[in-house]
Every structure is written in structure tokens, then in C-alpha cells.
Amino acid sequence: AIVDLTTGEPHVRWEARTAGPAAVGSLRSGAQAVVAVLSAAAEGASGSVVPSLVQSTVLVTPGSAEELPSPPGVALSLAEHGAAEALFLGGYSKREGAVQQSALLVTRDGGVHGLAEGRALWSLEEALARPAQLEFVHLPRVRDMDALAAGPQYGQLLRLLARTLGLGAGAKAPATAVSKLTADAFGFKKLLVVRTASSKLLALHANDGQHAWSALPTLEGAPVEVLTMCVVPAASGLETDLQLVVRTPGNADAATHAVLTYDGLSGALRASVRLPARVVWSVGVPAGPEEGAPTVGHAFVLADLSLHLLPATAEVAAAFAAFRANAYFFLVDKADGSIRGYGLVKAGDNAIRAQHRWTYVPPANAQGMTVAQLDPAEKVHSPVTVLGDRSVLHKYLNRNLLAVGYTQLDRAGAPEPSAHVTLLDGVSGAAVYDYVQPRTSGPIRLALTENMLAASAHSASTGAPIVSLIELYENATKPDYVRMLLTGTEENAGRVRSAFELRAPFALSTAFQLPAELSTMAFTQTAKGITPRHLMVALRSGQLLALDKRMIDPRRPTGAPSTADREEGLAQYSPLLPLMPQALLTHGQRVGRAAGVRCVATTLESTSIVAMYGTDLFVARYSPAKNFDLLHDSFNHVALALAVFGLAVGTVVTTWLRRRSELNALWR
């Protein structure tokens, strides 16, 4: 209905049969106006909603309204794009009783479509401009697929290829399509899956950015809101699942919660399981205690602190029984900012529940609290740091470490605030270390890896960004060389510690001023953790800055560097970090409103893949210590082959000559 704003009375009414939400658009031209309604078509004969949109149009003039012939249905899949949300009309013309006009349509998935004469002329995946989460999906290796092809699981391999490529029975997969499904020798080929703010999933190839698949999750045809997304690799190494925790929109108490499982390679829905309550925490269940064991299932802790296993099989239950003793988690209460730690205990014969263990309450005047934890997939190569003088510092390694950052006014009542970072043990809740940066304000951003924590704040006086690096170690003194000579080991070497044993680490910290505003940051990840970690900083300008750890090392000397310092590459301390153009990975490209940075390891130890996402996506390979395990493209392979061949021939000839000389000597 169109209502007269001066009198409040309806000016004109008309009805259109729709199925679901509708988008209304209008365009005024002088004394006339066109009003259009775009919605899903009515139910078909089969009872399912027809996957297209229909339009109803009316021409409004002073004192009258005329319903115009509508264009044919717009062929846009509701399952792929969702219902219409907004409609913007463009120019129109009326010829022989028909209306020809252009329109701009926004669907629920965040896509933008250009319409003209009932046809979709173009579509843009504008949902990528509002990313909420980004994950990497590893592709299966060729040698794994070859091994399965030679074994009894050959049928599983064929079904995987057919489902991913959308092939029918007996069809042959193209070689180019199969190559896109397999990883390369260096692990550069991966799928980059983005969860958008509209709860749509889009998968892109990380090496060339081409679209792989997209999906709009629904629960029995009803729209849902995706809360979390996690990658679950299968035990066979061929398939990778995406598990989504979703809920129906509306009242949180009356919402329906479920877990949807999607195929990470094809985007097909594999399973849908409803849950009796909302999920507060989830974790993958490893098949064994060894590091890197495949995941056989998933455990979900619900709001009532009960545990739910998927799939609910005896194998998953047995694996979780062995894993339960080392499973600890924490929850953040957004109302008061408190953090509560939990463990998993038996509540009956077969029931397992989460038990509250500790609570951390921030100060009353704490503001802008943020929490960071370690990436469970990161690798630690060495437990020590070797200094330039060959002395050793033992790293403080705690897989359950979490960092809490906030700002508050000084206790003495000073008007200038200060940034506080508290490191907590996730098992016992004990405070491991407290760091205070005076005369700084938020927002605080944190990045945690191994024994290092990077924190950023802003100067309260100038507003300049301040980046701090904290390193935690077990020992603060030089090693006991007499003990090492007598026993062959140090005092702390090889000692297994419990998380319940409170020990205060030795901390090194320093702060630097960054000449550019930053949005977020993350540390690089490599396959074995041998390569030095660099700090990836997303700047407000839309560029990605790679900071060498030696530039922000807290052990940078305040005076002239010694021989040991120069051997480590440590320069004299300067409070201002230079913004070197060669350290900008984006070069001339910019990503506006950076929401996050993700780093993932490749097969090459020297290289990691870095992705920055915001209104755009930027993906690049980065080698913190150069490509030390990869030959350059200009390397002369022919000369190497000739040299090896010459050495082999020389070895054979000299061996024959030596044996002949020895034989002649015996005859004399």
C-alpha cells in the first residue's frame, strides 16, 4: 500500500503472491513514480519454492495508480543467493503497455545483481567485502591419491573425484580439473574459504584467486546464521570437512542450533545435526596422543555444560576418553569481561560435563578487553634460543597460554591511561606475567606465538601507535658450564613440567613507535617452525607490512652492538621503527578496512602463505629467511647434471685404474 503522508490515508493498494521476504524499490520522475516489489515466486506444483524471483510493478500518478505488466521471472537461484533484500530502480520507459526498466538487486547472501527486462545481466559477489572469518583447506597430495588408487580404497578415490567435479557415473575427469584438486610438491595450492557477514561460504584457489565453489547454509530450507567455522581434515588425507555451528535468526532463547558439515573440496552438504542447546566451545578429537594425529570426530560443549560428540560412535568415544584429560578451555563473559576456565570430568557412567576450574576478573575500570591464544597448528622446532656468544636461553613454552589485554587509568589517579597485558595459564588460571605500558590507550591488539607476544596500543599524548614485544624464558643467566661439563646437560634440559606447577618466567620486553596506524597483526607459520617468525602487520592504509623479528627484538642493545649482537643481526636500539618500502608485501595494492591476517605453512619450510582480508583479499607467499630450501629459477640445472655425471664417470674410471694398479703391483 502507498500512503499519503499528509493525510495518512492509503493512496493505492495492490497485492502480489509471494513466497518469502520481498524487496521494495521506487523511482520518482516528475509527477509519476514506479513502485516495484521483487520476491520469491509462489510455490510450484511439487510444493517446493521455484528457484526464481518475480516482480510486480505499479505506475503511480496523481490521483490514480496503474498496475503494469510484470517482466518474466528473474532466474536467480534462491538456494545460492537467498531471498531479495533491497531493490533500487533505474530509468524506465513505457512502450505498448509494457515497462522496460533497469534495477539493482541486493540478495540475502550479500550479492549485487544488475537486472533489465527481467534478466540478470551481471552479478557481483559483494559478500566478499564483508568477511568474518578466513580458513585454509589443504588439498590432497598426488602420492596419497596414487596409494589409494593401488589399494582397496580405490572406490573412495573415484567417488571423491566424481563428487567434487560434479561428474556422473562413468564420466572421465579432465586432467586440468584433477590437477586443481591436488596439492603441488611445495604445498602452494590451497583452497581459501571465506565466511562472510551474511553467513555465505566462498572458496577461492589461493594460487590464482579463481572461484572454486560457494554455498549459502540453510537448515531444512530456512536461513541460518553461521556462528563459527572450523576445518576438520579426514583421517584418510583425501577429504577435508568444514564444520559450521549455526542457529536460526530471531530470539536467542527460541533459536534452533545445529552443526552443518560441508565438503571442503566441493562445497556439498554432507551432514546436518540438530543440537539441544547452543554451542559454547568445540574441539577436534584426535585419533591418538601423537602430534599431528588425524581427527576422527568433534566434541561440542553446550550451554548447559553437557558434552556432545559427532559422530556418536564407539571409536570417537574411545578416542575422546584418551584425549579428555588434556582438554581445557575458557569462556569470556562479554557482560562483565570475566574469563572462566573449564575442564572436562565424568558426570556418570558415560556422561561427560564441563567443570568450572578458575575465574579471572579484570579490574573494575578496565576498558576494551581483548583476548589472544596460541594457534594449535603452529610448530615449535627448538625449545631454546642460541645467542651470538653461543649461550642458550630456554624458551618458556606453554601450549595453554592466553593473553588478556585492556586499558585502565593508573592506580595513582593519573589522568593518562596505561595498557595492561596479563598472560594466564589456561589450565590453572594462574597469572604468568603482567606487562604494563604507561601513558598509552587502546584499542589493544595482540598476537601470540611460541614464547613471544606482540601487543599494540597508542600513545596517550601523540596518538602514535606503539608496538611492544615480550619474550618469556626459563633462565635469565648464562648456563652452568661446569654442570654441563660434568653431566652433559643443563639443569632445565629435558625436564617435564606440569601446568599446575606455578613458575614465573624471565621476561624481556621493549616498545617501538610505528610510523603508520595498524589494524591487526599475526606471526608467520612454517611447516617445522625452523624459519624465524616475522610479524605481519596490516596497516590502516590498506598495506601489509612484514616486520623482521630482529627489528623489534627486546635484546637490541642500547649502545654499540657487540660482536655477538652483530652475529645475531641485532642493530642498536631506536624507538622509531622505519617504514621500509621493500617490507610492504602489498606494494601498490591496498586492502581497505583490514579485518584480519591469516598465515599458513606450506611444504617448504622457508615459505608461508599470508592472507589479509577486508573489503578485498590479498594473498601472497612470504619467505622470512629467503628461499634457502629452493633453487632459484636461474639456476643452471644442465651444469649441475653435467657435473654430477662427470663426477660419476670420474669415480668409475679412477676406481678401475686403482684396481688395475693394485693388481699389477701384486704380480710384481
GIQUIUR-V92160 format. One record per residue. N is the residue number from 1. SS is DSSP state (A for helix, B for strand, O for the rest). PHI is phi in radians with two decimals (none if undefined). PSI is psi in whole degrees, -180 to 180 (none if undefined). Layout:
# GIQUIUR-V92160
N/SS/PHI/PSI, N/SS/PHI/PSI
This chain:
# GIQUIUR-V92160
1/O/none/142, 2/B/-1.85/125, 3/B/-1.90/137, 4/O/-1.32/119, 5/O/-1.20/-25, 6/O/-1.35/-38, 7/O/-1.85/-21, 8/O/1.37/6, 9/O/-1.63/149, 10/B/-1.08/133, 11/B/-1.57/-40, 12/B/-2.75/149, 13/O/-2.25/146, 14/O/-2.74/158, 15/O/-2.12/148, 16/O/-2.47/133, 17/O/-1.31/122, 18/O/-2.30/165, 19/O/-2.32/91, 20/O/1.95/-172, 21/O/-1.10/154, 22/B/-2.24/151, 23/B/-1.94/135, 24/B/-1.99/133, 25/B/-2.33/152, 26/B/-2.49/155, 27/B/-2.53/127, 28/B/-1.87/139, 29/B/-2.48/100, 30/O/1.19/-125, 31/O/-1.58/1, 32/B/-1.96/159, 33/B/-2.63/145, 34/B/-1.95/127, 35/B/-2.06/129, 36/B/-2.23/146, 37/B/-2.14/126, 38/B/-2.09/125, 39/B/-2.67/176, 40/B/-1.20/147, 41/O/-1.20/160, 42/O/-1.13/164, 43/B/-1.11/141, 44/O/-1.44/-171, 45/O/-1.17/-30, 46/O/-1.42/-5, 47/O/1.58/-8, 48/O/-1.68/154, 49/B/-1.23/132, 50/O/-1.16/130, 51/O/-1.33/61, 52/O/-2.70/168, 53/B/-2.00/143, 54/B/-2.06/153, 55/B/-2.13/137, 56/B/-2.10/127, 57/B/-2.19/142, 58/B/-2.36/139, 59/B/-1.78/118, 60/B/-1.80/127, 61/B/-2.20/166, 62/O/-1.01/116, 63/O/1.52/-5, 64/B/-2.68/169, 65/B/-2.58/141, 66/B/-2.24/122, 67/B/-1.39/126, 68/B/-1.72/157, 69/B/-1.05/132, 70/O/-1.53/148, 71/O/-1.23/165, 72/O/-1.12/167, 73/O/-1.06/143, 74/B/-1.45/124, 75/O/-1.41/75, 76/O/-2.11/127, 77/O/-1.23/122, 78/A/-1.19/-32, 79/A/-1.18/-28, 80/A/-1.62/-36, 81/A/-1.97/-20, 82/O/1.45/-176, 83/O/-1.28/163, 84/B/-1.29/138, 85/B/-2.02/-35, 86/B/-2.58/144, 87/B/-2.36/128, 88/B/-2.15/118, 89/B/-1.51/144, 90/B/-1.86/-154, 91/B/-1.13/149, 92/B/-2.45/161, 93/B/-2.56/148, 94/B/-1.98/117, 95/B/-2.32/122, 96/O/0.94/43, 97/O/1.41/1, 98/B/-1.99/152, 99/B/-1.87/126, 100/B/-1.96/119, 101/B/-2.61/163, 102/B/-1.96/154, 103/B/-2.62/159, 104/B/-2.06/121, 105/B/-1.99/134, 106/B/-1.99/122, 107/B/-1.73/173, 108/O/-1.13/-28, 109/O/-1.34/-1, 110/O/1.60/2, 111/O/-1.33/150, 112/B/-2.05/130, 113/B/-2.24/137, 114/B/-1.65/123, 115/B/-1.98/146, 116/B/-2.76/125, 117/O/0.97/39, 118/O/1.35/10, 119/B/-2.08/147, 120/B/-1.53/106, 121/B/-1.32/-36, 122/B/-2.73/161, 123/B/-2.48/142, 124/B/-2.20/135, 125/O/-1.45/70, 126/A/-1.24/-6, 127/A/-1.10/-25, 128/A/-1.16/-17, 129/A/-1.33/-9, 130/A/-2.24/67, 131/B/-1.32/143, 132/B/-1.94/-27, 133/B/-2.77/147, 134/B/-2.35/132, 135/B/-2.37/156, 136/B/-1.86/138, 137/B/-1.97/122, 138/B/-1.41/136, 139/O/-1.49/153, 140/B/-1.19/148, 141/B/-1.46/153, 142/A/-1.14/-39, 143/A/-1.19/-31, 144/A/-1.17/-40, 145/A/-1.18/-37, 146/A/-1.16/-38, 147/A/-1.15/-39, 148/A/-1.21/-34, 149/A/-1.14/-30, 150/O/-1.53/-6, 151/O/-1.93/-170, 152/O/-1.26/-10, 153/O/-1.65/24, 154/A/-1.08/-35, 155/A/-1.12/-35, 156/A/-1.11/-39, 157/A/-1.10/-45, 158/A/-1.13/-41, 159/A/-1.14/-37, 160/A/-1.09/-47, 161/A/-1.13/-42, 162/A/-1.14/-41, 163/A/-1.22/-41, 164/A/-1.22/-39, 165/A/-1.53/-6, 166/O/1.23/34, 167/O/-1.67/151, 168/O/-1.48/-180, 169/O/-1.18/134, 170/O/1.47/-6, 171/O/-1.38/149, 172/O/-1.74/132, 173/O/-1.34/134, 174/O/-1.09/148, 175/A/-1.12/-37, 176/A/-1.17/-38, 177/A/-1.21/-40, 178/A/-1.15/-38, 179/A/-1.12/-29, 180/A/-1.27/-20, 181/A/-1.58/-8, 182/B/-2.01/149, 183/B/-1.35/153, 184/O/-1.49/177, 185/O/-1.16/-27, 186/O/-1.71/-4, 187/O/1.31/23, 188/O/-1.38/-28, 189/O/-1.44/116, 190/B/-2.49/163, 191/B/-1.73/134, 192/B/-1.86/112, 193/B/-1.81/125, 194/B/-1.96/128, 195/B/-1.72/120, 196/B/-1.60/172, 197/O/-1.16/-22, 198/O/-1.55/12, 199/O/1.17/27, 200/B/-1.72/147, 201/B/-1.86/131, 202/B/-2.29/129, 203/B/-1.93/130, 204/B/-2.19/149, 205/B/-1.33/126, 206/O/-1.21/-24, 207/O/-1.44/-29, 208/O/-2.30/-5, 209/O/1.36/7, 210/O/-1.25/149, 211/B/-1.26/129, 212/B/-1.73/-53, 213/B/-2.87/165, 214/B/-2.52/154, 215/B/-2.64/142, 216/B/-1.97/100, 217/O/-1.07/139, 218/B/-2.43/160, 219/B/-2.06/102, 220/O/0.97/42, 221/O/1.52/-12, 222/B/-1.59/143, 223/B/-1.15/149, 224/B/-2.33/163, 225/B/-1.89/123, 226/B/-1.44/122, 227/B/-1.56/-49, 228/B/-2.46/158, 229/B/-2.41/134, 230/B/-2.40/152, 231/B/-1.71/130, 232/B/-2.16/101, 233/B/-1.27/142, 234/O/-1.38/161, 235/O/-1.19/-28, 236/O/-1.27/-19, 237/O/1.44/-5, 238/O/-1.58/-43, 239/O/-1.92/153, 240/B/-2.36/127, 241/B/-1.76/152, 242/B/-1.98/119, 243/B/-1.83/125, 244/B/-1.98/132, 245/B/-1.71/117, 246/B/-2.19/165, 247/B/-2.60/154, 248/B/-1.33/144, 249/O/-1.19/160, 250/O/2.10/-152, 251/O/-1.10/130, 252/O/-1.12/-33, 253/O/-1.27/-33, 254/O/-1.68/4, 255/O/-1.28/152, 256/O/-1.70/129, 257/B/-1.88/145, 258/B/-2.71/167, 259/B/-2.10/121, 260/B/-1.87/134, 261/B/-1.98/122, 262/B/-1.98/148, 263/B/-1.28/123, 264/O/-1.22/-20, 265/O/-1.60/-32, 266/O/-2.02/-18, 267/O/1.41/11, 268/O/-1.41/144, 269/B/-1.30/125, 270/B/-1.79/-36, 271/B/-2.74/153, 272/B/-2.47/120, 273/B/-2.23/124, 274/B/-1.40/146, 275/B/-2.05/148, 276/O/-1.27/-16, 277/O/-2.65/173, 278/O/-1.28/153, 279/B/-1.58/131, 280/B/-1.86/-20, 281/B/-2.84/147, 282/B/-2.53/155, 283/B/-2.69/147, 284/B/-1.35/145, 285/B/-1.73/113, 286/B/-1.31/155, 287/O/-1.29/-24, 288/O/-2.68/176, 289/O/-1.36/-15, 290/O/-1.22/153, 291/O/-1.21/136, 292/O/1.44/13, 293/O/-1.15/143, 294/O/-1.15/156, 295/B/-1.54/129, 296/B/-1.83/-13, 297/B/-2.99/-171, 298/B/-2.44/142, 299/B/-1.97/134, 300/B/-2.15/128, 301/B/-1.72/124, 302/B/-1.59/176, 303/O/-1.10/-29, 304/O/-1.50/13, 305/O/1.19/15, 306/B/-1.48/162, 307/B/-1.94/140, 308/B/-2.29/126, 309/B/-1.81/138, 310/B/-2.31/129, 311/O/-1.27/154, 312/O/-1.46/71, 313/O/-2.04/166, 314/A/-1.18/-33, 315/A/-1.13/-44, 316/A/-1.17/-40, 317/A/-1.10/-41, 318/A/-1.18/-40, 319/A/-1.16/-38, 320/A/-1.25/-31, 321/A/-1.08/-36, 322/A/-1.37/-24, 323/A/-1.58/-20, 324/A/-1.06/-37, 325/A/-1.13/-22, 326/A/-1.87/13, 327/O/-1.74/115, 328/B/-2.35/148, 329/B/-2.62/171, 330/B/-2.40/155, 331/B/-2.25/141, 332/B/-1.83/125, 333/O/-1.53/111, 334/O/-1.23/-19, 335/O/-1.22/-52, 336/O/-1.96/-1, 337/O/1.36/6, 338/O/-1.33/155, 339/B/-2.09/129, 340/B/-2.07/129, 341/B/-1.71/145, 342/B/-2.33/154, 343/B/-2.22/169, 344/B/-1.91/127, 345/B/-2.30/162, 346/B/-1.37/135, 347/O/-1.98/5, 348/O/3.12/-156, 349/O/-1.14/-51, 350/O/-2.14/-2, 351/O/-1.52/144, 352/B/-2.28/135, 353/B/-2.28/161, 354/B/-1.50/134, 355/B/-2.04/132, 356/B/-1.21/132, 357/B/-2.05/-39, 358/B/-2.69/162, 359/B/-2.42/133, 360/B/-1.98/124, 361/O/-1.99/118, 362/O/-1.23/165, 363/O/-1.01/157, 364/O/-1.12/-32, 365/O/-1.72/18, 366/O/-1.25/140, 367/B/-2.34/150, 368/B/1.05/49, 369/B/-1.28/139, 370/B/-2.37/152, 371/B/-2.26/140, 372/B/-2.37/148, 373/B/-2.42/170, 374/O/-1.26/149, 375/O/-1.32/120, 376/O/-1.13/-17, 377/O/-1.59/-5, 378/O/-1.28/150, 379/O/-1.89/142, 380/O/-2.04/117, 381/O/-1.42/-48, 382/O/-2.22/138, 383/O/-1.46/3, 384/B/-2.27/161, 385/B/-2.04/121, 386/B/-1.58/123, 387/O/-1.49/174, 388/O/-1.16/-27, 389/O/-1.59/15, 390/O/1.24/10, 391/O/-1.40/166, 392/B/-2.22/136, 393/B/-1.99/125, 394/B/-1.45/126, 395/B/-1.25/145, 396/O/-1.52/101, 397/O/-1.89/121, 398/O/-2.48/108, 399/O/-1.20/-16, 400/O/-1.76/17, 401/B/-1.34/140, 402/B/-2.42/147, 403/B/-1.96/137, 404/B/-2.13/121, 405/B/-2.07/143, 406/B/-2.81/167, 407/B/-2.03/149, 408/B/-2.75/160, 409/B/-1.25/149, 410/O/-1.07/148, 411/O/-1.13/-27, 412/O/-1.32/-1, 413/O/1.53/16, 414/O/-1.17/144, 415/O/-1.23/-23, 416/O/-1.47/134, 417/B/-1.39/176, 418/B/-2.45/151, 419/B/-1.64/132, 420/B/-2.10/137, 421/B/-2.26/123, 422/B/-2.02/127, 423/B/-1.68/125, 424/B/-2.01/150, 425/B/-1.50/120, 426/O/-1.20/-13, 427/O/-1.57/-50, 428/O/-1.74/-18, 429/O/1.39/7, 430/O/-1.29/146, 431/B/-1.36/120, 432/B/-1.50/-43, 433/B/-2.79/145, 434/B/-2.09/131, 435/B/-2.15/134, 436/B/-2.21/127, 437/B/-1.94/104, 438/O/-1.24/157, 439/O/0.98/43, 440/B/-2.35/157, 441/B/-2.31/172, 442/B/-1.44/-175, 443/B/-1.31/150, 444/B/-1.72/135, 445/B/-2.15/139, 446/B/-2.21/149, 447/B/-2.50/126, 448/B/-2.16/133, 449/B/-2.73/143, 450/O/0.79/-116, 451/O/-1.92/20, 452/B/-2.05/144, 453/B/-2.33/125, 454/B/-1.85/131, 455/B/-2.31/142, 456/B/-2.19/142, 457/B/-2.54/-169, 458/B/-2.27/142, 459/B/-1.15/132, 460/O/-1.22/-23, 461/O/-1.61/-45, 462/O/-1.83/-18, 463/O/1.36/5, 464/O/-1.26/143, 465/B/-1.21/137, 466/B/-2.03/126, 467/B/-1.94/126, 468/B/-2.04/145, 469/B/-2.19/127, 470/B/-2.04/129, 471/B/-2.05/135, 472/B/-1.95/134, 473/B/-2.33/160, 474/O/-1.40/-38, 475/O/-2.10/147, 476/O/-1.94/-5, 477/O/-2.05/172, 478/O/-1.24/155, 479/O/-1.15/156, 480/O/-1.43/97, 481/A/-1.17/-31, 482/A/-1.14/-43, 483/A/-1.14/-41, 484/A/-1.12/-36, 485/A/-1.22/-37, 486/A/-1.43/-41, 487/A/-1.82/-22, 488/O/1.53/-5, 489/O/-2.41/165, 490/O/-1.56/172, 491/O/-1.14/-39, 492/O/-1.63/-3, 493/O/-1.27/134, 494/O/1.28/7, 495/O/-1.45/130, 496/O/-1.63/124, 497/O/-1.94/153, 498/O/-1.66/150, 499/O/-1.19/-19, 500/O/-1.47/-5, 501/O/-1.56/109, 502/O/-1.34/122, 503/O/-2.43/134, 504/O/-1.57/122, 505/O/-1.38/164, 506/B/-1.59/125, 507/B/-1.96/140, 508/B/-2.07/133, 509/B/-2.55/154, 510/B/-2.76/166, 511/B/-2.36/148, 512/B/-2.37/155, 513/B/-1.77/128, 514/B/-1.68/134, 515/O/-1.36/4, 516/O/-2.42/148, 517/O/-1.26/138, 518/B/-1.97/156, 519/B/-1.90/-43, 520/B/-2.82/170, 521/B/-2.72/161, 522/B/-2.80/156, 523/B/-1.63/150, 524/O/-1.25/155, 525/O/-2.21/137, 526/O/-2.21/171, 527/O/-1.12/-42, 528/O/-2.03/-5, 529/O/1.34/18, 530/O/-1.40/-41, 531/O/-1.15/137, 532/O/-1.01/142, 533/O/-1.49/135, 534/O/-1.92/156, 535/B/-1.72/119, 536/B/-1.58/120, 537/B/-2.04/121, 538/B/-1.55/119, 539/B/-1.55/156, 540/O/-1.11/-25, 541/O/-1.26/-4, 542/O/1.61/8, 543/O/-1.83/158, 544/B/-1.94/119, 545/B/-1.84/130, 546/B/-1.78/114, 547/B/-1.76/119, 548/O/-1.12/136, 549/A/-1.06/-28, 550/A/-1.20/-22, 551/A/-1.26/-29, 552/O/-2.01/20, 553/O/-1.17/130, 554/O/-1.21/-9, 555/O/-1.67/12, 556/O/-1.09/128, 557/O/-1.25/147, 558/O/-1.40/-22, 559/O/-1.85/-157, 560/O/-1.18/135, 561/O/-1.11/140, 562/O/-1.43/179, 563/A/-1.11/-40, 564/A/-1.16/-38, 565/A/-1.16/-42, 566/A/-1.15/-32, 567/A/-1.18/-32, 568/A/-1.45/-9, 569/O/1.41/25, 570/O/-1.61/122, 571/O/-1.59/168, 572/O/-1.13/142, 573/O/-1.13/135, 574/O/-2.41/131, 575/O/-1.20/-17, 576/B/-1.85/121, 577/B/-1.42/130, 578/O/-1.32/145, 579/O/-1.72/91, 580/O/-1.44/130, 581/A/-1.05/-33, 582/A/-1.24/-12, 583/A/-1.57/-2, 584/B/-1.55/110, 585/O/-1.22/-29, 586/O/-1.37/-17, 587/O/0.95/-116, 588/O/-1.54/-4, 589/O/-1.49/154, 590/O/-2.42/142, 591/O/-2.08/108, 592/O/-1.31/149, 593/O/0.91/56, 594/O/-1.03/125, 595/O/-1.74/-21, 596/B/-3.11/165, 597/B/-2.27/130, 598/B/-2.13/136, 599/B/-2.15/137, 600/B/-2.39/147, 601/B/-1.41/156, 602/O/-2.01/-179, 603/O/-1.17/-36, 604/O/-1.26/129, 605/O/-1.16/-28, 606/O/-1.37/-16, 607/O/-2.14/141, 608/B/-2.29/156, 609/B/-1.73/129, 610/B/-2.02/131, 611/B/-2.22/128, 612/B/-2.01/129, 613/B/-2.23/142, 614/O/-2.86/-125, 615/O/-1.25/-8, 616/O/-2.52/176, 617/B/-2.12/135, 618/B/-2.24/123, 619/B/-2.22/132, 620/B/-2.63/157, 621/B/-1.59/142, 622/B/-2.41/133, 623/O/-2.06/101, 624/O/-1.06/-35, 625/O/-1.99/32, 626/O/1.13/177, 627/O/-1.52/74, 628/O/-1.29/-16, 629/O/-1.95/22, 630/O/-2.48/130, 631/O/-1.25/146, 632/O/-1.25/156, 633/O/-1.09/-30, 634/O/-1.49/5, 635/O/-1.13/137, 636/O/-1.45/92, 637/A/-1.22/-32, 638/A/-1.13/-44, 639/A/-1.10/-39, 640/A/-1.10/-45, 641/A/-1.10/-42, 642/A/-1.15/-39, 643/A/-1.13/-44, 644/A/-1.13/-42, 645/A/-1.11/-42, 646/A/-1.10/-41, 647/A/-1.12/-39, 648/A/-1.13/-45, 649/A/-1.12/-42, 650/A/-1.08/-38, 651/A/-1.11/-43, 652/A/-1.14/-44, 653/A/-1.16/-47, 654/A/-1.15/-34, 655/A/-1.12/-43, 656/A/-1.13/-42, 657/A/-1.14/-39, 658/A/-1.13/-44, 659/A/-1.12/-38, 660/A/-1.16/-40, 661/A/-1.13/-41, 662/A/-1.14/-39, 663/A/-1.15/-42, 664/A/-1.13/-36, 665/A/-1.15/-36, 666/A/-1.19/-34, 667/A/-1.24/-24, 668/O/-1.31/none
